[in-house]
Amino acid sequence: MRVKNRGFIVVLLNIVLLLLAVEVRAAEFSALVITHFHGKESRGKIYVKGNRIRQELPSESGARIVIYNADTKMAWMLMPERKMYLEVPISEEMIRGLMQVSKDQSDLKPLGSEKVNGYISDKYETVFRMDGGELRHHIWIAKKLGTIIKIDSLDKSFSREYREITEGGVPESLLAPPADYHKMSLPGGIPARK
C-alpha cells in the first residue's frame, strides 16, 4: 500500500508542478513524458490546453489516464478497460495537505538559462516539502511555453522530462471523460460531485 501511495504522490507532484507553471501562460501542447523514479523508467503522454491537462501513464492494467481542470478544481480518473471514470474534486487545501509547495519566489534560486529539448528554459533550484521532509530539485521552465519541461531531484531519486513536444492541436475530446463512459462514486460512500 505504501508503494501505491508513493506513486500517487509522484503523480500529484507532477500535476501540481505543471499547474503552477501553466498558470503563467495558457500553453497548448502535447509531449512524451519520461519519468525516472527510484531507478525505474516509465513513459507516457501529456496534453495541455490552457488550465486543462491530460496525463496518460502506463500501469499494469493498461493506461492510467487522469484529466485535471484547474479552473473547476476537478479531476477525472479514466478506466478505459471498464469504460468508467471517477470524478474527484480537488481543493487547494487538499493539495497543500499532501504536499507543501511554496509559491514564494525566494524559494526559487535562479541558475541561469539552458536549452532543453529545443526550448530556451530558465533553470532554478527549489525545495518541495512533503511528509515533514524536504526534496531539493532543479527545474527548467520553457520560456515559450511557460511550463516546467524538466525536473531532476538532487538526490537522483526522481526525474521527469518532456520530449517530442508538439505545440497546438490538442483536441477538446481528450480533456473530458468520453460520453460513453459511466461515472463511478467515490470509495467510502462519499458521493461524487455532479
C-alpha positions as CSV (number, residue, x, y, z in Angstrom):
1,M,0.0,0.0,0.0
2,R,2.9,2.3,0.8
3,V,4.3,2.0,-2.8
4,K,0.9,2.9,-4.3
5,N,0.7,6.0,-2.1
6,R,4.2,7.0,-3.2
7,G,3.1,6.5,-6.8
8,F,0.1,8.7,-6.2
9,I,2.2,11.4,-4.6
10,V,4.6,11.4,-7.5
11,V,1.6,11.8,-9.9
12,L,0.2,14.5,-7.7
13,L,3.6,16.2,-7.6
14,N,3.7,16.3,-11.4
15,I,0.2,17.7,-11.7
16,V,0.9,20.4,-9.1
17,L,4.2,21.4,-10.7
18,L,2.6,21.6,-14.1
19,L,-0.3,23.6,-12.9
20,L,1.9,26.1,-11.1
21,A,3.7,26.7,-14.4
22,V,0.6,26.5,-16.6
23,E,-0.9,29.5,-14.7
24,V,1.9,31.6,-16.1
25,R,0.8,31.2,-19.7
26,A,-2.1,29.5,-21.5
27,A,0.1,26.9,-23.4
28,E,-1.2,24.3,-25.7
29,F,1.0,21.3,-26.5
30,S,1.4,17.5,-26.3
31,A,4.6,15.7,-25.3
32,L,6.2,12.3,-24.5
33,V,6.8,12.2,-20.7
34,I,9.7,10.2,-19.4
35,T,9.8,9.7,-15.7
36,H,12.5,8.0,-13.6
37,F,11.5,7.1,-10.1
38,H,14.0,5.1,-7.9
39,G,15.7,3.6,-10.9
40,K,12.6,2.6,-12.9
41,E,11.6,4.4,-16.1
42,S,8.1,5.0,-17.3
43,R,6.9,6.7,-20.5
44,G,3.6,8.3,-21.0
45,K,1.9,11.2,-22.8
46,I,0.7,14.6,-21.6
47,Y,-1.7,17.0,-23.3
48,V,-2.0,20.6,-22.1
49,K,-4.5,23.2,-23.2
50,G,-4.7,26.3,-21.0
51,N,-5.5,25.2,-17.5
52,R,-6.6,21.7,-18.5
53,I,-4.2,18.7,-18.5
54,R,-4.5,15.0,-19.6
55,Q,-1.8,12.6,-18.5
56,E,-1.7,9.0,-19.8
57,L,0.6,6.9,-17.7
58,P,1.4,3.2,-18.0
59,S,0.1,0.8,-15.4
60,E,-0.2,-3.0,-15.0
61,S,-3.8,-2.9,-16.2
62,G,-3.1,-0.7,-19.3
63,A,-3.1,3.1,-19.5
64,R,-3.9,5.1,-16.4
65,I,-5.5,8.4,-17.5
66,V,-6.0,11.4,-15.4
67,I,-7.6,14.6,-16.6
68,Y,-7.4,17.7,-14.5
69,N,-9.2,21.0,-14.9
70,A,-7.6,23.8,-12.8
71,D,-10.5,26.2,-13.4
72,T,-13.1,23.8,-11.9
73,K,-10.7,22.1,-9.5
74,M,-11.9,18.8,-10.8
75,A,-10.0,15.6,-11.7
76,W,-11.3,12.6,-13.7
77,M,-9.6,9.2,-13.4
78,L,-10.5,7.2,-16.5
79,M,-10.6,3.4,-16.6
80,P,-10.8,2.6,-20.3
81,E,-10.9,-1.2,-19.8
82,R,-14.3,-0.7,-18.0
83,K,-15.5,2.5,-19.8
84,M,-15.8,4.2,-16.4
85,Y,-14.4,7.2,-14.7
86,L,-14.1,8.6,-11.2
87,E,-14.7,12.3,-10.6
88,V,-12.8,13.8,-7.8
89,P,-13.0,17.4,-6.6
90,I,-9.6,18.6,-5.6
91,S,-9.3,21.7,-3.5
92,E,-6.2,23.8,-2.9
93,E,-6.4,22.7,0.8
94,M,-6.2,19.0,-0.2
95,I,-3.2,19.7,-2.4
96,R,-1.5,21.7,0.3
97,G,-2.3,18.9,2.8
98,L,-0.5,16.3,0.8
99,M,2.5,18.4,-0.1
100,Q,3.7,21.9,0.6
101,V,5.0,23.6,-2.5
102,S,6.0,27.2,-1.8
103,K,4.8,29.8,-4.2
104,D,7.3,32.2,-2.5
105,Q,9.8,33.3,-5.2
106,S,12.5,33.3,-2.6
107,D,12.4,29.5,-2.7
108,L,13.4,29.6,-6.4
109,K,17.1,30.0,-6.8
110,P,17.9,31.1,-10.4
111,L,20.7,29.1,-12.0
112,G,20.7,30.7,-15.5
113,S,19.2,29.6,-18.8
114,E,19.8,26.4,-20.8
115,K,18.3,24.9,-24.0
116,V,16.2,21.8,-23.1
117,N,14.7,19.7,-25.9
118,G,14.7,22.7,-28.3
119,Y,13.3,25.2,-25.8
120,I,15.3,28.0,-24.1
121,S,14.5,27.4,-20.4
122,D,15.1,29.2,-17.1
123,K,16.8,26.8,-14.6
124,Y,16.1,27.0,-10.9
125,E,16.8,25.1,-7.7
126,T,13.8,24.7,-5.5
127,V,12.6,22.8,-2.4
128,F,9.5,20.7,-2.1
129,R,8.2,20.0,1.4
130,M,6.5,16.6,1.7
131,D,5.7,14.4,4.7
132,G,7.8,16.5,7.0
133,G,10.9,16.3,4.8
134,E,12.4,18.4,2.0
135,L,13.3,17.3,-1.5
136,R,15.6,19.6,-3.5
137,H,15.1,19.8,-7.2
138,H,16.4,21.5,-10.3
139,I,13.6,22.6,-12.6
140,W,13.6,24.0,-16.1
141,I,10.8,26.3,-17.3
142,A,10.5,26.7,-21.0
143,K,10.2,30.4,-21.7
144,K,8.0,30.0,-24.8
145,L,5.6,27.5,-23.1
146,G,5.7,29.0,-19.6
147,T,5.8,25.4,-18.4
148,I,8.2,23.2,-16.4
149,I,9.6,20.8,-19.0
150,K,12.3,19.1,-16.9
151,I,12.7,18.2,-13.2
152,D,15.6,16.5,-11.5
153,S,15.9,15.7,-7.8
154,L,19.3,16.5,-6.4
155,D,19.3,13.0,-4.7
156,K,18.8,11.4,-8.2
157,S,15.6,9.5,-6.9
158,F,13.3,11.3,-9.4
159,S,13.4,13.0,-12.8
160,R,10.8,13.9,-15.3
161,E,11.2,15.4,-18.8
162,Y,9.0,16.4,-21.7
163,R,10.3,15.3,-25.1
164,E,8.9,15.3,-28.6
165,I,6.9,18.4,-27.8
166,T,4.3,19.4,-30.4
167,E,2.7,22.8,-29.9
168,G,-1.1,23.2,-30.6
169,G,-3.5,20.7,-31.9
170,V,-4.9,19.3,-28.6
171,P,-8.5,18.1,-29.3
172,E,-11.2,19.1,-26.8
173,S,-12.3,15.5,-26.7
174,L,-9.2,14.5,-24.8
175,L,-9.9,16.9,-21.9
176,A,-13.1,15.4,-20.5
177,P,-14.5,11.9,-19.9
178,P,-15.9,10.3,-23.1
179,A,-19.7,10.5,-23.4
180,D,-20.0,6.6,-23.4
181,Y,-18.2,6.2,-20.0
182,H,-20.2,5.7,-16.8
183,K,-19.4,7.8,-13.7
184,M,-18.5,5.9,-10.5
185,S,-18.9,7.1,-6.9
186,L,-16.0,7.8,-4.7
187,P,-15.0,5.0,-2.3
188,G,-16.4,5.0,1.2
189,G,-19.8,6.2,0.2
190,I,-18.9,9.8,-0.5
191,P,-20.9,10.9,-3.5
192,A,-19.1,12.2,-6.5
193,R,-19.7,15.9,-7.3
194,K,-22.2,16.5,-10.1
